[in-house]
Amino acid sequence: MFDGLKDKLSGFTSDVEEDVDDDALEAEDEPDADEADGEAPPDQATESDPVADAQASEGDTAEPTAETDQPQADSEPPAADSEATAESATASATAVENADAVPDEESHPDDAAETEEDAATEAESESDEDDDDGGRGLAAKAKLMATGKTVIEEEDLQSHLDDLELALLSSDVEMSVANEILDGVKENLTGQTRRRLSSTGNLVRDALRESLYDVINVGQFDFDERVQQADKPVTIVFTGVNGVGKTTSIAKLAQYFEDRELSTVLANGDTYRAGANEQLEKHAENLDKKIITHEQGSDPTAVVYDAVEYAKANDIDVVLGDTAGRLHTSDDLMAQLEKIDRNIDPDMTLFVDEAVAGQDAVNRAREFNDAAEIDGAILTKADADPQGGAAISVAHVTGKPILFLGTGQDYDDLDPFDPEEIVDSLIGE
């Protein structure tokens, strides 16, 4: 069941897993970011420190020398004549000028070293800012991988999301439903850092599983619990187009209730189709159930009403009422449903269609729900449907749950629709 869609979804998860894991391997092979920027390794920086210290020492030595020379010049004895005095003053001035010039010349290496250090610090700061502003680089991804985490960026997903959209649409998933699934997958994965399970693919499968579940689980309720809690008899009316398996689904539900120790009576409200009585009577005979019928052309509301009265008089738990197959555009037949609603007030109205009808079933479910509100749906021939688009789409477009899947010809071939089981069967455990 739904094998075609299952294969397409599996292809999506495996493709994303392969791409993300390839990115992670490339990140692990990338050189360290510091080395790539050309920074010297710590050992080289340590070896260069003595050179800077030596330059600093030379500068420190120069200043005391100048200061020593100056007092010596000042302490010379007075010259005997004015010429000696002038020469002494000139020599002293020259010594002072030379002494002042020495520190200026030898201070340049220190200034250059400080400038280089400032530039390196600024470069490191800019590099850090680039990492913060520009997202995670390959080296950062490698570090995350080493800690067991995986980052999936939007560019990792986009081409695969395009493929997933095509896969969903080709599997008869309704357009708005496909978009909902795609948005959910993107939101669950893009830009997220998540701890890996056994592989990246688990992350992708989990995101896809969550998105599918949110779509399929719309309006879900516990069918058995609602029947048990409702006042007896519980009245359920079935509607849909001709030939989709309404009558057979009624018989299967009679068996379903029998297995749960709930008694049923069948009502043939399809009073227009020739042979409808005979078909339902055959099922009633096989299941040993009571059937309420009127002659062809009778009022369907009167038939269902009589079945409800019979159930009350005979302590029957559930009334299952068939109606004529119709299109939502059949005004007279839709008016009959409205009349049943007004006079019988059924506990549930269930829409029946074929899973293999795909997009047609989705469109009809929406149209019937708009014309005469339904409470849930049964999809027949699900075992013959390789796509699964109707099963994914019906609940979302109507806001009402799929309650059962018909999976064969026997009366026991009616499976309660479990969204978690369906998603697990599509995605895998």
Secondary structure as GFF3:
##gff-version 3
##sequence-region A 1 429
A	DSSP	alpha_helix	3	29	.	.	.	ID=ss1
A	DSSP	alpha_helix	33	36	.	.	.	ID=ss2
A	DSSP	alpha_helix	42	74	.	.	.	ID=ss3
A	DSSP	alpha_helix	82	106	.	.	.	ID=ss4
A	DSSP	alpha_helix	108	134	.	.	.	ID=ss5
A	DSSP	alpha_helix	138	146	.	.	.	ID=ss6
A	DSSP	beta_strand	149	152	.	.	.	ID=ss7
A	DSSP	alpha_helix	154	170	.	.	.	ID=ss8
A	DSSP	alpha_helix	175	189	.	.	.	ID=ss9
A	DSSP	beta_strand	192	195	.	.	.	ID=ss10
A	DSSP	alpha_helix	200	216	.	.	.	ID=ss11
A	DSSP	alpha_helix	223	229	.	.	.	ID=ss12
A	DSSP	beta_strand	234	239	.	.	.	ID=ss13
A	DSSP	alpha_helix	246	259	.	.	.	ID=ss14
A	DSSP	beta_strand	264	269	.	.	.	ID=ss15
A	DSSP	alpha_helix	276	287	.	.	.	ID=ss16
A	DSSP	beta_strand	290	292	.	.	.	ID=ss17
A	DSSP	alpha_helix	300	313	.	.	.	ID=ss18
A	DSSP	beta_strand	318	323	.	.	.	ID=ss19
A	DSSP	alpha_helix	331	344	.	.	.	ID=ss20
A	DSSP	beta_strand	348	354	.	.	.	ID=ss21
A	DSSP	three_ten_helix	355	357	.	.	.	ID=ss22
A	DSSP	alpha_helix	359	371	.	.	.	ID=ss23
A	DSSP	beta_strand	376	380	.	.	.	ID=ss24
A	DSSP	three_ten_helix	382	384	.	.	.	ID=ss25
A	DSSP	alpha_helix	389	398	.	.	.	ID=ss26
A	DSSP	beta_strand	402	406	.	.	.	ID=ss27
A	DSSP	beta_strand	414	416	.	.	.	ID=ss28
A	DSSP	alpha_helix	419	427	.	.	.	ID=ss29
###
